[in-house]
Amino acid sequence: MKKTLIALTITTLFASAPFLINEAHANDTSVKKEDNSKGKGSAVDEVFVVTASRTPQLSSDILSSIKVITREEIELASASSVAELLNDINGLQMSQNGGKGQTASIFSRGTNSGHILVIIDGQRISSATLGQVEFANISTAQIERIEVIKGPRASLWGSDAIGGVIQIFTRKLDAGELAFDLGLGNKGQQQATLSTAIGHGDGATTFTISAESSNGYDVFELAESDADGYNRENASLKGFQQINEQWRLNWLAKYNQGHGEYDNAFGGPNENAFEANQWQLSATQNNDKWYQEIVVGQQSNESFTYGNGQSKEDASIFKTTRLQFNWLANYQISEQLTSTVGVDSFEEKVKTLTDYDKKERDIDSIFTHLAFDNGSLIIEGSLRYDDIEGVGSKTTHNISIGSRFISDSLVSLNFGTGFKAPGFNDLYYPSDAYSYGNSDLKAETSESIELLFKSEIASIQTELSVYTTEIENLIEWVPDENYAYHPINVHTAKIEGIELTLATELNGFDHQLQLNYLDAKNDLTGEQLIRRAKNTASYQLSHNWDKVTLLASIHYQGKREGSEWPGTITLPSHTIVNFSANYEMNPSWKLGFKVNNLLDADYVTNNHYIGQPAQYLLTISYRK
């Protein structure tokens, strides 16, 4: 099927008419736009989001729950990692094996950590073996913004997008801009970032290099009483060249490497190192009512596990590579009706000393999206077909109906299906005395329904979401009669939740309150899914004076279940207070101070792993 899809794509590419939507909008964080056609009546700050439909949309027109984290918010936030930034979003919860630099999992609306798709500039970055994302290896210094879409998006993005999609966009400056940041903190924290952009005719390229390190702290309470430090080094370039009025070329290259220490309760390896690289070339064409883009790129991850007497030369090595091809076309049929079609094709490979039964596979997909909007009624639908080598085919869909029943308000009803294809470890891990894969596994599948209400009435922004998700054929590694672990489709899960977010400006201060209720359980046993709190809440307060910006937040996470052989244990609730401040010395220089866990609270998000103690960071920044 792969050759057929690529042939069809290339034929369509050169036969099709020019396409409309300006790709540059996809990199704008906000655009002020006056829109009277949809009952708004006055100029408002609108944010263009591309992840919801894979083409730029105004955030106010999207029928799903979304969150955009801008570069300015990243620089002000007390969060020191991508996982901590995501943990601030209502409906997302973080579980971490210690602090920054350690493995972290993100649960979106109670789904498993592998049930949220993470992409960087349109490319998947999850491991083809484990199916997980190492958030600790992603540098916040390289990020321009983050878009988070909650709820199923498999009908546009394919596997993994059961609980949502996280898309990270690489940092981009205007030609001639220069940005420099230097940070020092407790526990040996050191950070440095340099970004600049050069112009070349009708184009520009941004270069970013960064490095960070920390002595860390003892992250595991049952073994190896020592500090577990880390270091990360990153480099990226992102650029474009406008060829003519219609055509634009884009390019991206990234390289990340690092080293980290952790604790091993069994006396085995306790160090890891990684190298990750990503490249991408794309072309976009815009003209009148048409838009199209063609993208080819590759992403690879190589990890090394060693320590405790084992040298890096003798390390256990895993390398996964994903070659990706995408084509997308959007046509404005009328003022009210828009259509999109696209093709995705992936080639995944595993390179390791471990003798997998199979080390490569192809995934080919085709999708379509149709949107109708007459100002008061919005109807959207999408359909996708995925053919996964060794697993079979999956068809997913989303249907959304929304209404602007009063000014500045939107209510929508969303139905969606999703799936997660098993990874190489699940399917092909070689049989030994301890574990083996299962090539007969089925894909995990889901059905979701959501009622969403968004409004801005009396200067109060409100978002209320009520949803339910059912997941079948969940994969779990269980022991057989010989105590060898292998994966099987064992049970189903039922998840119900309510999210409420309120935001307003009062007495010169910006306030945001987030409340969340989550009931995520095994549908057969009634037991709660581990590491997911039923109740979470947060309050954020910020103020911007002439030269000083302050941000304070309080985060509460309720009790939840954690793993404790041979069953589970209830982990206590905790409250974390964070604080940050920026002082603008002059238009070019700025001082920053961030405190994560200001009150040095003791807490855990994963059983026996100690949460991040109080973390202080002083930064100085230069912008020109």
C-alpha positions, 0 to 999 in steps of 0.5 A: 500500500505504501508505494501506491499512496506515495505514487498517488500523492506525487501525482496529485501534488503536481496535478493540483491547483495552487492552495491558499492558507499562508503557512506563516500564520502557523508560526504566529502566536497571536493575531489581532483580528476584527471578526463581526461575521461570527457575532464577536463585534469587536477587535479581539486577540485571536490565536491561530492553532494548527494542531486541531485540524492540521491547518491554521484555525482561530482558537475561538473557532475550534470545537475542542479544548485547547491550550497554547503555551507561548514563548513569553509564557515559557520564559516567565513560568517557574516550570523548568521542563516540558513535563512541568509546563504540561502539568500546569494544563487542566486535565493533564497530570504528570508522574515523574521518577524524581525531578528534572532530568528523570523519566516523566509520564503525562496522562491526558484526561486519565488515559495512559502515558502512551495515549497522547501523541507528541510531535515536534513540527509535525513529526512524531518523536516517540520511541518505536520500541517503548512507544513513550516520549522522553520529555526530559530530553526536550529542551525548553530553550528550543521551543517557540510555542506548544499547542495542546489539543485534548480529546481524541485526534486519531482521525487526523493524526493516527495512532496514540492520539487517544487522549490528545495531541501535543505539538511543539514548535521549534524556536523562530526569530526574525532576521537580525534578532539576537537572544541570550540567556544565562541561568544559575541555581541551587543544586549546581544548576547551570543553563545557557542559550544563544539564538540568532537569525540571519536573513537571506533575501525573502527568507530567514534562518534561526540558529539556537544552541543551549546547554544545561546541567545540574548535580541533582538530588537523590531521586529514589528512597530505596537504593543508592543514596547519592545525587542523580545529576544530568546534563543536556546539550542542544542545537537547532536551526529552522528556516524558510525561503520565499521562492515566489508569490506561491511557493515557499521552502522550509527546513529544520534540523535538530540535534540533542544529546545528554547524560543522566544518573538514576537509582537502580533498586536491583544493583544494575546499570544506573546511568543513561546517555542519549543522542537524538536528531531530527531533520525536515524539508517541506514546500508549501504553495498558496494561491487564492482558495488553495493550500498544499504542503509536502513534507519529508523528514526523519527522526531518530533516538539512540539510548545507552544504558550502563554504569555500576561497573559497566562501561559505556563501550559495553552499554545496552544500545537501542536506536529507533529511526522513523522516516516520515512523508506527509502531503496535505491539501486544503480547499476553500469550497465556499465562504462557509465550507472547507475541505482537507485531504492528506496522506501520511507514510512512515517507515520505522526501524529498530537497531539494537544488539537485542535480536528482535523478531522483526526490526522494521515496519511501514505505516501508511495512512490517508485522511480527510476533514470537512468543516462547515461554519455559517457564523452560528453553527459549526459542523466538523467531521474527519475520517482516517484509514491507517494500515500498520504492518504486522497489526492490521488496519484501523479506521477512526473518525471524529464528528463535532457540532457546535453553536454560537448560541449567544455572543462570545460563547460556544457550545459543542458536542464531540464524538471521536474514536482512537487507537494505539498500535503496539510497539516493537517491544510489545510485538517482537521483543525476543523470548528469554527467561524473563520476557517476550513479545506477542505478535498476536496483540491487537491495537488498543481502541477508544471511543469518546464523547465530550460536551464543551462550553467556552465563553467570555461573559462579563470579562470572565473567560470560562471553559467547562468540559464534561467527557467520558472515554472507554478504552478496550484491549489495553495492553499489559505485561503480565507473568506466565506460569514460569514468571516470564512477562509478556504483553496481552490485551487484558482489560478495558478502562472507563474514564469520566471527567469534568474540567473547569477553567475560569480566568479574569482580570481583577484589580490589575491582576490576572487570575486563573482557577482550574478545577478537575475531577477524574474517575479513571478505572479498570472497567472489569475490576472497578480499581482506579488506574494508577498514578491518576488523582481524582481531584486536582486544582490550581490557582494562578495570579500574575501582574505586569507593572512597567518593568516588573512581571510577577507570577505565582501559582498553587497546585494541588494534586489529590490522592491516587494509587501507586504501584506496590508489589504485589498490588497498589498503595495510596499515595498522599495528596500534595500542594506545590507553590511556585513563584517567578519574577522578571525585571526589565533593566532596559529594553535589552536586558532582563533579570529573572528569578524562578522558584519551583516548590517554594515551600520545599514540600515533600511529595511523590508522583510515583511511589518511592520516587522523591519529588523535586525539592525547592529549586531556585534559578536566577537568569539574565537575558539579552534581547536585540 
